[in-house]
């Protein structure tokens, strides 16, 4: 497998895992609001990455959207775990 593809798979797996773990941990404290908190963090993190690269804060390209989609997927799975374990 190509190294850029491997890096992308690892990157997206990390986004999914971070969203899942953060949502589950926060979810047992603040409930379903954890999804809003974690997604807000993810969006702010993506904005910071764009600003660090010198891009405009509102310009979310394909890679940014893919990252946010995997964050959202992890958050959704985390919310299912929290909701069905209460």
C-alpha positions as CSV (number, residue, x, y, z in Angstrom):
1,X,0.0,0.0,0.0
2,X,1.2,3.5,-0.8
3,X,2.7,5.4,2.1
4,X,0.4,8.4,1.7
5,X,-2.6,6.1,1.8
6,X,-1.3,4.5,5.0
7,X,-0.8,7.9,6.5
8,X,-4.3,8.9,5.6
9,X,-5.8,5.7,7.0
10,X,-4.0,6.2,10.3
11,X,-5.0,9.9,10.4
12,X,-8.7,9.1,9.9
13,X,-8.6,6.2,12.3
14,X,-7.1,8.7,14.9
15,X,-9.9,11.2,14.2
16,X,-12.5,8.5,14.6
17,X,-10.9,7.1,17.8
18,X,-10.5,10.6,19.3
19,X,-14.1,11.4,18.7
20,X,-15.3,8.1,20.1
21,X,-13.2,8.1,23.2
22,X,-13.8,11.8,24.0
23,X,-17.5,11.4,23.5
24,X,-17.8,8.3,25.7
25,X,-15.7,9.8,28.5
26,X,-17.6,13.1,28.5
27,X,-20.9,11.4,27.8
28,X,-21.0,9.7,31.2
29,X,-20.5,13.1,32.8
30,X,-22.6,15.5,30.8
31,X,-24.8,13.1,28.7
32,X,-25.6,13.7,25.1
33,X,-24.2,17.2,25.2
34,X,-20.8,15.6,24.9
35,X,-21.4,15.3,21.2
36,X,-21.8,19.1,20.8
37,X,-18.7,19.7,23.0
38,X,-16.5,17.3,21.1
39,X,-17.6,18.4,17.7
40,X,-17.0,22.0,18.6
41,X,-13.5,21.0,19.6
42,X,-13.0,19.2,16.3
43,X,-14.1,22.2,14.3
44,X,-12.0,24.6,16.3
45,X,-9.0,22.3,15.8
46,X,-9.5,22.2,12.1
47,X,-9.8,26.0,12.0
48,X,-6.5,26.3,14.0
49,X,-4.8,23.9,11.5
50,X,-5.9,26.1,8.6
51,X,-4.7,29.3,10.3
52,X,-1.3,27.7,11.1
53,X,-0.9,26.9,7.4
54,X,-1.7,30.5,6.5
55,X,-5.1,29.6,5.0
56,X,-8.3,31.5,5.7
57,X,-10.2,30.2,8.7
58,X,-13.4,29.5,6.8
59,X,-11.9,27.6,3.9
60,X,-12.6,23.9,4.6
61,X,-11.1,21.8,1.7
62,X,-11.6,18.1,1.0
63,X,-9.1,17.0,3.6
64,X,-10.7,19.1,6.3
65,X,-14.2,17.8,5.4
66,X,-12.9,14.2,5.6
67,X,-11.3,14.8,9.0
68,X,-14.6,16.3,10.3
69,X,-16.6,13.4,8.8
70,X,-14.5,10.9,10.8
71,X,-14.7,13.0,13.9
72,X,-18.5,13.0,13.5
73,X,-18.6,9.2,12.9
74,X,-16.7,8.6,16.1
75,X,-18.9,11.0,18.0
76,X,-22.0,9.3,16.6
77,X,-20.8,5.9,17.7
78,X,-19.8,7.3,21.1
79,X,-23.2,8.8,21.6
80,X,-24.8,5.4,20.8
81,X,-22.6,3.8,23.4
82,X,-23.5,6.5,26.0
83,X,-27.2,6.5,25.3
84,X,-27.6,2.7,25.3
85,X,-25.5,2.1,28.4
86,X,-27.5,4.5,30.6
